[in-house]
Amino acid sequence: MTIVGLTGGIGSGKTTVAKVFKSLGIPVYIADREAKKLMRKSKVIKRKLLQLFGKKAYVDGQLNKPFIAEIIFNDKAYLEKMNAIIHPKVAKHFDRWLLKQDAPYVIKEVAILFENNGYKACDFVITVTASEPIKIERLLKREATTIEKIEAIMQNQWSDAEKVKLSDYVIENIDMEDTISQVENLHYILLDRLS
């Protein structure tokens, strides 16, 4: 099975691009979504996160996202420790999911595909880009957050330029119609390469 990694900085529109691939009949695995489910359901992950962050990590059985975000985006050591707990579990979950798929290729959407070396397990990598002002505008509309918090997250991610250098394909996600057209073209390029 061919694995196509899909990544991009926060606010670039990875999920939008993933939805277009899904509409073309391509199975899509969204790592962040699965990680959140595992943080909620896995007793092992819960126990390790409580050891790492203390009792405030969970409130009424739910992950205390604002509390954890405040710590990990101000201290890279905590971010790395948390990733070391979650990423191996997500990788195993992905492997089980992959066995059930029947398609020419699958999309694996991961925000920090390069940062955690996940791109090495992909056959191809697509990076979704957008200008920083557009990303910030999207995030301010989508989430109750501040520019400072967005910039703190961006500091922990590689720049678009760094990602593009290691990518096989780039989708510039500015205009929705144009983005759909780019994804459709890329879909046929991938099918052609895999046939």
N, C-alpha and C positions, 0 to 999 in steps of 0.2 A: 504494500500500500504506500503510495506517494504522500508524504507529509509536506504541506505548504504552510510555513510559518507566516503569520500575519501580525505585524507589530506597528507601533507608532507611538509618539508621545501622548501624554494625557491631553484630551481635547482634540486630537487629530481626526477622530471619526472612525476608529478601527471597527467598532461595533456596527456602524452604519454600513461599512464595506462588507463586513461579515454577513450581514442580512442580505445583501445583494447576491453574494455567493450562494447563500442558503436558498434564495429564490430560484437559482439556476440548478437546484437539486444536489448541491454539494454539501456533505455533512460538515458541520461546524462545531468545534469544541472551544468554548470560551473559558480559558483557564482561570481567570479572576472569579467568574461566577461559581465554578466548581470549587475553588479554594474557599470561598465564603461558605458554601454548603458544608464542606469538610470541617471548617472551623466551628460550625454550629453543631454538627452531628458526631464527629470523631472524638471519642473519649480520650484517646491518646494525645491528639492535638490540643484538646481543652486542658488536659493535665499539664502539658509542657508549656502552654501559653500562660497558665496560672503561675507556674514556677518562674517563668521569665518576667512577667509583668506584675505579678501580685494579684490580690483578690479583686481589684478594680477592673481586671481584664474582662470579666463577664458580669453583667447586671441582669438578674432574673433569668439566668441561663442563656442570655443573648450576648454576643460579642460587643464590648464597649468600644465601638469604632472611634469616636472622637478622642477618647483617652489614649488608645493605642496609636492613632495617627499622630497625635501631639508628640509622643515619645519617638516613634520611628523616623519621623521626618526631621527631627532635630538631633538625632543620634544614629549615625550610620551603623554603629556596632549592633544596636538593637534591631535595626532593619535586617542586617545580615543574619543575626541569630534567629529571627522570626522566619525569614526565608528558608533557613536550613531546617526548620521544623516542618514547614508547609510544602515546599517544593517537591521533596521526594514522594510525599503522599499523592500530590496532584499528578506527578509523573506516572505513578502506578495506576491511578484512576484512568488517566489518558490511555495507557497501554491496554487496559481492559476494554475501554470504550472502542478503541481502534479495531479490536478483533471482531466487533459486531458490525463494522461498516462495510458497505458494498458499493463502491463508487470508484471512478478513475483516480481520484485524489481526495484528500480531506484538508480542511483548513483548521489550523491550530492557532487561535488568537491568544497572544500573550503580550501583556504590556511591556514586560522587561525581558524580552526574548534574548537580546544581546547581553544585557547586564548580568544575566544568570547563566550565560553560555548555552541556553536552550536552542539557539539557532544551529548548533552543531548536529542536532538530532533531526534537522529538517532537510528535505531534498531541495527545496527552494524557499526563498524568503521574500515576502512583499512588505515594504514599509509604506505606511500611509503618512502623508505629510500635509501640513497646513501652516500658514504663518502664525507666529506667536500671538499677535493681536486677535486673530480669528479663534485660536485655541482658547485664549483667556475669555473672550466674549461668550463662546459656547459653554464653558464651564460655569461662568457666572449665571447664565440663564438656567443651566441644568441643576446646579447644586447650591445649597445655602452655604456659601464659602466666601473667602476673601482673596484678593489678588495675592496677598502675602502667602497664604496657604497654598495657592496654586503654584506660585514661584518656588516654594519649598519642595513641592513634589517634583517640579521640573528639574530642580537641582540634583535630584537623585536618579534622574533618567539621562541616558545618553542624548546628545543633540541629534536633530534630524540628519545633519551632515555626516555624523559618525555612523548612524544606522544605514544611511543610503550607500555609503562606501562598501558595506558588507552585504547589501541586498541584491537579489536577482532582478527584482522589479520594484517600481515606485508608483504609487497612486497619489496624485495630488488631489486632496479632497476639499475643494472650495465650493464648487457649484454641483448640486445634486445630480442634475441631468448628465453633466460631464463625468461625474464619478461613476454613475451607472454604466455609461458607455465605456469608460476605462476598464471597469471590472468585467464587462461582457467580452471586450477584446482580449483581455488577459486570460479569461476562461478558455477561449478558443485557442489561444497560443499554448496554454498548458495542455489542453486535450491533444493538440497537434504534436507537442513534444513527447507526450506519453504514448502516442499510438505506434 
